[in-house]
Amino acid sequence: MQQYDIVIVGAGMAGASLACALAGNGLRIALLDNRAPQMDPEPLKATEFDARVSAITPASQAILERMSVWPSIRAQRISPYTGMEVWEADGTAGINFTAEEVHAPLLGHIIENRVIVQALQQRIAALDDVDLLAPVQFEGFHYIPQSDCERSLQVRIKDAEAINAKLLVAADGGRSQLRRLAGFRTREWDYAHQAVVTTVRTEKPHGQVARQRFSDEGVLAFLPLQTTAEIGAENYCSIVWSLRPERAEAVQALSDEAFARALEQAFESRLGRIEHCSPRLSFPLHQVHARDYVKDRVVLIGDAAHSIHPLAGQGANLGLLDAHVLAAEIIAARRKGRCWYEGRVLRAYQRRRKGHNLAMMAAMEGFRRLYDDQPLPLRWLRNTGMRAVDGAPMIKQYIMREAMALEHLD
Ligand SMILES: Cc1cc2nc3c(=O)[nH]c(=O)nc-3n(C[C@H](O)[C@H](O)[C@H](O)COP(=O)(O)OP(=O)(O)OC[C@H]3O[C@@H](n4cnc5c(N)ncnc54)[C@H](O)[C@@H]3O)c2cc1C
């Protein structure tokens, strides 16, 4: 039976980045995923984008740089954004954020999820101490006593031999099977909203600005994508449109042409006509937060610990920070000659990450309540609040620095 130090279930952004961050420290790591690895991707086509993209903060960029995966991400396709416009559909209020205000060259990059995952998995293929086992289906685990006070874990894989580990990490996403099997308790908020996502070509260039329009109906985000100059380098955007299920279904049933017109109207034609829409996908939205991230040698990271409303544009970023902090705690404990998988070390990870994740989720819950069928006085308040923030440089700088997350990195 194969003996590993750490088995990570899930080779998405969180799991794959944890494996990269732990590599080179004398640990044997297995990374399992039920999807085939994406080692030799087809070259990206100029007008075809992954429908799932993430707004990657400078803190996440720094993490990816430390793992030596940023150059290959940048070589594929990234789209820097230097401004953000957020506005109210009902009123006249809005907030504009610019990189200049925080003396930074940019606020972040919009990157297709597949580009990040491919770069991480390619890096892993070059590592001697990480085995990527994919596609395999994780089925379950149990504890096996080794001595009076030592136990290890046996991980069952469908149609394959079981493997042993000292520590098991759940990075298997928002519906984590490992989280459920290990008996972690969660707090869940169902938003009764669906996110409709697609890529669109717009008449006017986006100018490297991410835009979000808030209304009682939901939030509509246009995230700038970068492509070749011949086809309009700044005329593509990834959109995330969060809507109530019945409205999302109606929108999904529209022809491409009718969908483009509905989108144009909802976006107040800020980028002119919508000239083309790619196939649409839809995701149910709910927030899940595990009450604890650590239990009997099982640790949760990424969406397995917290799946957050996409309006924050933070899910992937929080997962990368989890991976970075967990790896840092384990490596520091090993260097001090301590038992790196004991509860004290793992709880230090939980202490460092839970507050930040919880604060982000609470902020999203607050936003949702502000926009959920509110009576007139509250609408007025929210409008006035937005205008007040736009006129207060200190508050704006604080919000931007929080969104860039640099202070959560050491
Ligand atoms: C519409 C939308 C827009 C978003 N926009 C942003 C954004 O702008 N910025 C941002 O930071 N975040 C964004 N997010 C969130 C972000 O996409 C997620 O937080 C991130 O992808 C989660 O990464 P993860 O690695 O934790 O989980 P996942 O990406 O879900 O990866 C889990 C992996 O585990 C594997 N797996 C699951 N079960 C098993 C099993 N039993 N056996 C083996 N393997 C298994 C899966 O195949 C998968 O590869 C958005 C999300 C949505 C829905």
The ligand as an ORCA input file, in Angstrom:
! r2SCAN-3c Opt
* xyz 0 1
  C     -20.359     32.203    -11.396
  C     -19.137     32.212    -10.536
  C     -18.213     33.264    -10.645
  C     -17.071     33.305     -9.828
  N     -16.200     34.365     -9.922
  C     -15.110     34.411     -9.103
  C     -14.168     35.528     -9.149
  O     -14.303     36.480     -9.903
  N     -13.100     35.517     -8.293
  C     -12.901     34.485     -7.420
  O     -11.915     34.540     -6.660
  N     -13.760     33.442     -7.365
  C     -14.855     33.362     -8.173
  N     -15.710     32.317     -8.094
  C     -15.438     31.235     -7.130
  C     -14.355     30.286     -7.616
  O     -14.652     29.799     -8.910
  C     -14.276     29.111     -6.621
  O     -14.150     29.641     -5.320
  C     -13.045     28.235     -6.899
  O     -13.086     27.709     -8.207
  C     -13.031     27.079     -5.895
  O     -11.846     26.334     -6.064
  P     -11.656     24.983     -5.249
  O     -10.354     24.427     -5.737
  O     -11.854     25.204     -3.795
  O     -12.880     24.033     -5.704
  P     -13.258     23.482     -7.153
  O     -12.822     24.388     -8.227
  O     -14.706     23.123     -7.079
  O     -12.389     22.145     -7.289
  C     -12.741     20.944     -6.643
  C     -12.085     19.790     -7.387
  O     -12.363     18.566     -6.668
  C     -12.740     17.545     -7.586
  N     -13.592     16.570     -6.868
  C     -14.794     16.796     -6.308
  N     -15.268     15.671     -5.739
  C     -14.314     14.709     -5.940
  C     -14.212     13.322     -5.598
  N     -15.172     12.672     -4.902
  N     -13.103     12.617     -5.986
  C     -12.104     13.237     -6.679
  N     -12.160     14.557     -7.022
  C     -13.237     15.289     -6.662
  C     -13.473     18.304     -8.713
  O     -13.451     17.599     -9.920
  C     -12.646     19.606     -8.795
  O     -11.574     19.496     -9.724
  C     -16.853     32.254     -8.889
  C     -17.768     31.172     -8.796
  C     -18.909     31.166     -9.604
  C     -19.886     30.030     -9.448
*
